[in-house]
Amino acid sequence: MGSRRMIQLTADGKARLEAEHRELTDVDLPDLRKRIQDASEEGDIDDNSEYEELKESYMQAEARIRELEQTLDRAEIIDEGSRDGTIGLGSHVTVRADDGFEETWILVAPEEASAIDLRFSTQSPVGRALIGHVANDSVSVEAPAGSITYTVVTVA
């Protein structure tokens, strides 16, 4: 049997995935089970759209739990930051856009990416463009609205 690919996560990313798993298993699934049971006790479930939506939500939650379990089972914690100033997995990168707006991002594995939390996948267009660069480099990223140029301000 072949070896399974390890998934490199930051410690914070692993903790976030573990918290999501707990929320799904301890809160969401029991709630959905109860709501499905209540809906089925209300009568005809053959033409009950709420019942069908609840079942679909339950199946999606179960699928996400399985996905999280597989990810966490193969998780390997990486050190955050850059040892030599070169952007790579786990790097904290401050970039300045053409319009002068600055933001600090963390480059992470796809499994823990979250644009809302400024955690970008190394496999995303911006992640791929930044890998291997250092402070003061300019990097162009192709976005749906066109090309965006970022200047790397710091790499930590």
N, C-alpha and C positions, 0 to 999 in steps of 0.2 A: 504494500500500500504506500502511495506517495506521501510526502510530508505536506502538511497543511501550511499555507501561507500565513505567517504571523502578521498581525495588524498593529502598526506602530501608532500608539496614542500618547498624548501628553497625560500627565497625572490628572490634570483638571478635566480633560476630555473624557477620560475613563470614569471619573466621578460623576460627570454629567450623564453619561450613558447609564451608569448604575442607578442614578436617581430616577431617570426616565423609566427604567425597568421596574423599579419598586413602585412607582406611581401607577404604572399600567397593571401590574399584578395585584397590588394591595388595594387600589382605589377604583380604577376604571373598570376592570373586568368584573369585580363583584357588583358594582353599580349597574353595569350593562346586563349582567345575569338577572338581577332583580327586576330591572325594567322590562326585559324580555318576558320574564315569568308573569309580571303584572299585565303586560299587553296580551299575552296568550290567554290569561284568565278572563279578559274582558269580552271574549266571544269569538266570532269568526275571524280567524287569522289568514284565511285564504285571500282576502281582499283588504288587508290591513297594511297600508303603506308605512305607518310608524313601526310596526312589527318588523317589516322587511328592512327598514333603515337601521333598526337596532341590531338585527342579525348581521347586517353588512358591517356595521361599526365593530361588533364583537369579533368578527373574522379578521378585520384589519388590525385590531388590537392584538389578537393572538399572533398574527403574522409578524407584527413589529416586535413582539416579545421574543419570538424565535430568532429573528434577525439580530436583536440585541444580545441574546444569549450566545449566538455563534460568534459575534464580534468580540464580546467580552472574554469568551473562552480562548480566543486566539490573540488577545491583547498583549502587547509588549510595551512597557512604559519607556518612553524616550526622554532624554533631557531636553528641556526647552532652552532656546538660545543658540547663538552661533559662537563657536569657539574661535574662529579665525576671521570673522567679519564678512563671511560669504553667506548669502541667503540659502537656506535649505529647510528641510522639515524641522519644525519646532522653532524657527526663527521669529523674533519680534521685529517687524519691519515698519519704520515710519516712512511714508511716501508723501510727496507733494504733487498734486495734480496741476495741470496747466493753469488752472484758475487760482492757484495759490492755496487751495484747501489742503490741509495736512490731516492724516489719519494714521493710526498705528494698527497694524494687522498682525495676526499670528498665522503662520503657515502650518497647516495640519493635514492629516490623512483625510480622505474623503468621508470616512465614517464619522468623524467628529466636526466636520465643517458646519458652520452656521454664520451666514452673512450678518444676521442680526447681532451676533456676538463678536463680529469682526474676526472670525476664524475662517480663513479661506483655504480651500483644498489645494494641495500642490498639483492636482490634476486639473484645476480650473484654468481658464485662460489667463487670469492674472497670476495665479500660482506658477504656472508653466513659464510665463514671461519673466518672473522675478528670480526663479531658481538660478543660482550661480553668480548673481550680480552682487555688487558691493556698494557701499555708500558713495554718493555722487554720480552713480550710473543713471542714465535715462533709459526707460523701458517703455515700449509701445505695446498696448494691449488692444486687440480687436474686440470691440463691443458691438452689440446690435445697432447702436446709434452711430457707430463709426470708431475710428481709432482714438485712443486716449493715451497720452504720454504722461508717465509718472517719473519723478526724480526720486531716487532712493536717498532719504535724508540720513537715517541711521539704521544699523543692523545690530540687534542684540540677541 
